[in-house]
Amino acid sequence: MKKQTFIWMGSAVLSLAGCASSQGGGAAAGGADRTAVGMANPASVYCQSLGGRSEPVQGANGVYSICHLPDGTQIEEWELYRRDHPQTPR
């Protein structure tokens, strides 16, 4: 009888420990991972490398940035980056 009680109590403790929620809030716990990458936006860096300046713009779908190039051209940063860095087929 004591052996059955010990096994039942041990199972209950292990079950409760397995159901405990993580306090980390990381991606593995189902929350958003809040770790900073520490890397600049490649499209913004490319815009600046061409002598341009970035201007954030609030659009209907969120914020995006326009690159103002020295020749007066205005182009969305990622459009400029993809135009000048085409992907090669795999």
VMD Tcl script that draws the C-alpha trace (Angstrom):
set ca {
  {0.00 0.00 0.00}
  {2.80 2.42 0.87}
  {4.53 1.58 -2.40}
  {1.39 2.49 -4.40}
  {1.01 5.78 -2.51}
  {4.68 6.63 -3.10}
  {4.37 5.89 -6.84}
  {1.14 7.91 -7.10}
  {2.65 10.92 -5.27}
  {5.81 10.76 -7.39}
  {3.74 10.69 -10.58}
  {1.68 13.66 -9.41}
  {4.78 15.72 -8.61}
  {6.39 14.92 -11.97}
  {3.16 15.75 -13.81}
  {2.87 19.12 -12.09}
  {6.53 19.91 -12.75}
  {6.05 19.16 -16.44}
  {3.03 21.47 -16.63}
  {4.82 24.45 -15.06}
  {5.01 27.38 -17.44}
  {8.31 28.93 -18.41}
  {8.97 32.48 -17.21}
  {11.37 33.19 -20.09}
  {8.70 34.09 -22.64}
  {10.98 33.00 -25.46}
  {9.93 31.50 -28.77}
  {10.12 27.97 -27.31}
  {7.59 28.96 -24.63}
  {5.15 30.27 -27.23}
  {5.95 33.95 -26.63}
  {7.87 36.42 -28.72}
  {11.63 36.16 -28.48}
  {12.82 39.56 -27.22}
  {16.56 38.99 -27.78}
  {18.13 41.84 -29.75}
  {19.92 40.78 -32.90}
  {22.43 43.64 -32.87}
  {22.47 43.93 -36.64}
  {21.53 46.97 -38.71}
  {18.93 46.79 -41.48}
  {20.93 45.80 -44.61}
  {18.71 47.93 -46.87}
  {19.32 51.02 -44.70}
  {23.06 50.37 -44.61}
  {23.10 50.01 -48.41}
  {21.16 53.27 -48.84}
  {23.67 55.11 -46.67}
  {26.62 53.50 -48.47}
  {25.35 55.12 -51.69}
  {25.32 58.52 -49.97}
  {21.58 58.45 -49.37}
  {19.56 59.20 -46.28}
  {16.69 57.16 -44.86}
  {13.29 58.62 -44.08}
  {10.79 56.45 -42.15}
  {7.23 56.68 -43.52}
  {4.04 55.45 -41.83}
  {2.04 53.48 -44.38}
  {-1.24 51.57 -44.20}
  {0.64 48.31 -43.52}
  {3.22 49.72 -41.09}
  {6.43 51.71 -41.23}
  {8.80 51.56 -44.19}
  {11.76 53.71 -45.20}
  {12.40 55.80 -48.29}
  {15.99 56.26 -49.44}
  {16.75 59.78 -50.70}
  {19.74 59.37 -53.04}
  {22.14 62.24 -53.83}
  {20.80 62.53 -57.42}
  {17.30 63.28 -56.10}
  {15.92 59.77 -56.63}
  {13.53 58.55 -53.93}
  {13.04 54.80 -53.66}
  {11.86 52.42 -50.96}
  {14.97 50.98 -49.28}
  {14.23 47.29 -49.79}
  {13.22 47.90 -53.41}
  {16.60 49.58 -53.98}
  {18.45 46.77 -52.20}
  {16.68 44.00 -54.15}
  {17.13 45.87 -57.44}
  {20.89 46.10 -56.93}
  {21.30 42.66 -55.29}
  {19.30 40.20 -57.44}
  {18.95 36.69 -56.08}
  {20.49 33.87 -58.04}
  {18.34 30.77 -58.60}
  {19.21 27.82 -56.41}
}
mol new
graphics top color blue
foreach p $ca { graphics top sphere $p radius 0.5 }
foreach p [lrange $ca 0 end-1] q [lrange $ca 1 end] { graphics top cylinder $p $q radius 0.2 }
display resetview
